[in-house]
Amino acid sequence: MMSDDIFDLSGQVALVTGTSRGLGQDIARALAKAGADLILTSRRRASLAEFEAEMRVLGRRTLALELDVRDLASIQRMAAEADAAFGQIHILVNNAGCNVRKPALDVTWDDWNLVLDTNLRGSFFVAQAIARGMIAHSYGRIINIGSVTSVFGYAGLAPYGASRGGIRQLTMSLADDWGQHGVTVNCLAPGWFKTQQNQVLYENQEWVDYLTDRIPVKRPGQPHDLDGAVVFLASEASRYVTGQTLLVDGGISTGSMRATVPPKQRS
């Protein structure tokens, strides 16, 4: 029986890829607090032990599985193990990703393949593997993690921006493909959040001040800033929302330059 609370995820199973650290853990934690049981993945299962224990303290059934999203056999094995353990997966969050920061002229063939194979190809084949079960049950919520780079271009991020722009397009295609089967597919696109991938940038206070000035709410994202959005997209509350990109970016996607001179600079 469905709860009267359309944001309640009790009795549902959420699979979140890339949960050994960072935003993946924050996302999984938010889903667990909303009531979902969890399947956690990482390339090394041992790296999930501490977080797995934390989720069990919340009273959630939790399963940790190895997954390399660049390896089709690994994806298929993970999907089979998850299905055998839980029977039905209601929610998939495609979070596993990587980045290579280089000027475009310095990007190598292998750099490009690493980022695109992980962020874009991996997300598609994980979604494909999990969607088979969702379609069989006529229900599913797929959340692909994008980025403000899904809609903005930044120097030094050519492969990453291409992969995240691709995620946005992939989301729309899959939404059209699977909507008739009760599966919604949306893209959650965070703005500038401090993670292990980009923490070196935040060590430069001048850059942090520059970034903060460009964000309308005047601060970078904090982990809990994604909680409401991910629970919304995972829940019954978003049942008529699909193929969309939800930017959680403090407004930086409104534009990066002022159209007027700040009052203190006027003569």
C-alpha positions in Angstrom: 0.0 0.0 0.0 1.4 3.4 -1.0 2.0 6.0 1.7 -0.1 9.1 1.7 3.3 11.0 1.8 4.2 11.2 -1.9 7.9 11.8 -0.9 8.0 8.6 1.2 10.3 5.9 -0.2 9.6 3.2 2.4 9.6 -0.3 1.0 11.5 0.8 -2.1 15.0 -0.2 -3.2 17.4 2.4 -4.6 20.6 1.5 -6.4 23.2 4.3 -6.3 26.5 3.9 -8.3 29.7 5.4 -7.2 29.0 5.5 -3.4 32.5 5.1 -2.0 32.8 8.9 -1.5 31.4 12.3 -2.1 28.1 13.2 -3.6 27.2 9.5 -4.2 27.2 9.0 -0.4 25.2 12.2 0.1 22.6 11.0 -2.4 22.3 7.5 -1.0 22.0 9.0 2.6 19.1 11.2 1.5 17.3 8.3 -0.1 17.8 6.2 3.0 16.5 8.9 5.3 13.4 9.0 3.0 12.9 5.3 3.7 14.6 3.5 0.8 16.7 0.3 1.2 20.0 0.6 -0.7 22.3 -1.1 -3.1 25.7 0.6 -3.0 28.4 0.1 -5.7 32.1 0.8 -6.1 35.0 -0.7 -8.1 36.3 -2.0 -4.7 33.7 -3.4 -2.4 35.9 -2.9 0.6 35.7 0.9 0.1 32.0 0.7 0.9 32.3 -1.0 4.3 32.1 2.0 6.5 29.3 3.7 4.6 27.4 0.4 4.4 27.5 0.1 8.2 26.3 3.7 8.6 23.2 2.9 6.4 22.4 -0.2 8.4 22.4 1.9 11.5 19.6 3.8 9.9 17.7 0.5 9.8 17.9 0.1 6.0 18.6 -3.1 4.2 21.9 -2.5 2.5 23.9 -4.5 -0.1 27.3 -3.5 -1.3 28.4 -4.7 -4.7 31.5 -4.3 -6.9 30.9 -2.4 -10.1 33.2 -1.1 -12.9 30.9 0.9 -15.2 33.6 0.6 -18.0 33.2 -3.2 -18.0 30.0 -4.6 -19.5 30.4 -8.0 -17.8 30.8 -6.2 -14.4 27.5 -4.2 -15.1 25.6 -7.4 -16.0 27.0 -9.3 -13.0 26.1 -6.4 -10.6 22.5 -6.2 -12.0 22.0 -10.0 -11.6 23.3 -9.9 -8.0 21.1 -6.9 -7.2 18.0 -8.6 -8.7 18.7 -11.9 -6.9 19.0 -10.0 -3.5 16.0 -7.7 -3.8 13.8 -8.9 -6.6 12.8 -5.4 -7.6 14.8 -2.2 -8.0 12.6 0.9 -7.9 15.2 3.7 -8.2 18.5 3.9 -10.0 20.9 6.8 -9.5 23.6 6.8 -12.1 26.3 8.7 -10.1 29.6 7.0 -10.9 31.8 9.4 -12.8 35.3 10.8 -13.3 37.0 13.9 -14.8 40.2 14.9 -16.4 41.1 18.6 -16.3 43.3 19.7 -19.1 43.5 22.3 -21.8 41.8 20.9 -24.9 45.1 20.7 -26.8 46.6 18.5 -24.1 43.7 16.0 -24.0 44.8 12.5 -25.0 42.9 9.7 -26.7 43.0 7.8 -23.5 41.8 10.8 -21.4 38.8 11.1 -23.7 37.9 7.4 -23.6 38.3 7.3 -19.8 35.8 10.2 -19.2 33.3 9.3 -21.9 33.3 5.6 -21.2 32.8 6.2 -17.5 30.3 9.0 -17.4 28.3 8.4 -20.6 28.7 4.9 -21.9 28.7 3.5 -18.3 25.5 5.4 -17.4 23.7 4.1 -20.5 24.5 0.4 -19.9 23.8 0.5 -16.2 20.4 2.1 -17.0 19.8 -0.5 -19.7 20.6 -3.4 -17.3 18.4 -2.1 -14.5 15.6 -0.9 -16.7 14.9 -4.4 -17.9 13.6 -5.3 -14.4 11.8 -1.9 -14.0 10.0 -2.5 -17.3 9.0 -6.0 -16.2 7.4 -4.4 -13.1 6.0 -1.4 -15.0 7.7 1.0 -12.5 11.0 2.8 -12.2 12.7 6.0 -11.4 16.1 6.6 -13.1 18.1 9.6 -12.1 21.2 10.4 -14.2 23.6 12.7 -12.5 24.7 15.5 -14.9 26.3 18.8 -14.1 26.0 22.5 -14.8 28.3 21.5 -17.7 25.3 19.7 -19.2 24.2 23.1 -20.3 27.3 25.3 -19.9 30.8 25.0 -21.5 33.9 25.6 -19.6 37.5 25.7 -20.8 39.7 22.8 -19.6 36.7 20.4 -19.4 36.1 19.3 -23.0 35.7 15.5 -22.3 33.7 16.1 -19.1 31.4 18.7 -20.7 30.8 16.4 -23.7 29.9 13.5 -21.3 27.6 15.6 -19.2 25.9 17.2 -22.2 25.5 13.7 -23.5 23.8 12.6 -20.3 21.2 15.3 -20.8 20.5 14.1 -24.3 20.5 10.5 -23.2 18.0 11.3 -20.5 15.6 12.7 -23.0 15.9 9.7 -25.3 15.5 7.1 -22.5 12.5 9.0 -21.1 10.8 8.8 -24.5 11.8 5.1 -24.9 10.7 3.9 -21.5 7.9 6.2 -20.4 5.2 3.9 -21.8 6.5 1.3 -19.3 6.1 3.4 -16.2 9.7 4.3 -16.0 10.7 8.0 -15.7 14.2 9.2 -16.5 15.5 12.6 -15.4 18.8 14.3 -15.1 19.9 15.9 -11.8 22.5 18.5 -12.6 24.5 19.9 -9.6 26.3 23.2 -9.9 29.6 23.8 -8.2 29.9 21.5 -5.2 33.2 20.7 -3.5 34.2 17.1 -4.1 37.3 15.0 -4.1 37.5 15.5 -7.9 37.7 19.2 -7.7 38.9 20.0 -4.2 42.2 21.4 -5.5 40.2 24.3 -7.0 38.8 25.2 -3.6 42.3 25.5 -2.1 42.6 28.7 -4.1 40.7 31.4 -2.2 40.9 33.8 -5.1 39.1 31.3 -7.3 36.5 30.5 -4.6 35.8 34.3 -4.3 35.4 34.5 -8.1 33.1 31.5 -8.2 31.0 32.7 -5.2 30.5 36.1 -6.9 29.1 34.4 -10.0 26.5 32.4 -8.0 23.3 34.3 -7.3 22.9 32.7 -3.8 26.6 33.7 -3.1 28.0 30.3 -2.0 29.0 27.0 -3.6 26.7 24.0 -3.0 26.7 22.0 0.2 26.0 18.3 0.4 22.4 18.6 1.7 21.5 21.0 -1.1 20.8 18.0 -3.3 18.6 16.1 -0.8 15.2 17.5 -1.7 15.8 17.3 -5.5 17.0 13.7 -5.5 14.1 12.5 -3.2 11.6 14.4 -5.4 12.9 12.7 -8.6 13.0 9.3 -6.9 9.5 9.5 -5.4 5.9 9.5 -6.5 5.9 13.3 -6.3 7.6 13.3 -9.7 5.4 10.8 -11.4 4.6 13.2 -14.3 8.1 14.5 -14.7 10.4 12.8 -17.2 13.1 13.7 -19.6 13.9 16.8 -17.6 17.2 18.3 -16.4 16.9 19.8 -12.9 19.7 22.2 -12.2 20.6 22.5 -8.5 23.3 25.2 -8.9 22.5 28.2 -6.8 21.5 30.0 -10.0 24.9 30.1 -11.7 23.3 28.8 -15.0 21.4 32.1 -15.2 24.6 33.6 -16.6 28.1 34.3 -15.6 28.4 38.1 -16.3 26.7 41.1 -14.8 24.7 43.3 -17.2 25.2 46.4 -14.9 28.0 47.9 -13.0 27.8 47.3 -9.2 26.8 50.5 -7.3 30.2 50.8 -5.5 32.0 51.1 -8.9 29.8 53.8 -10.3 31.3 57.3 -10.5 
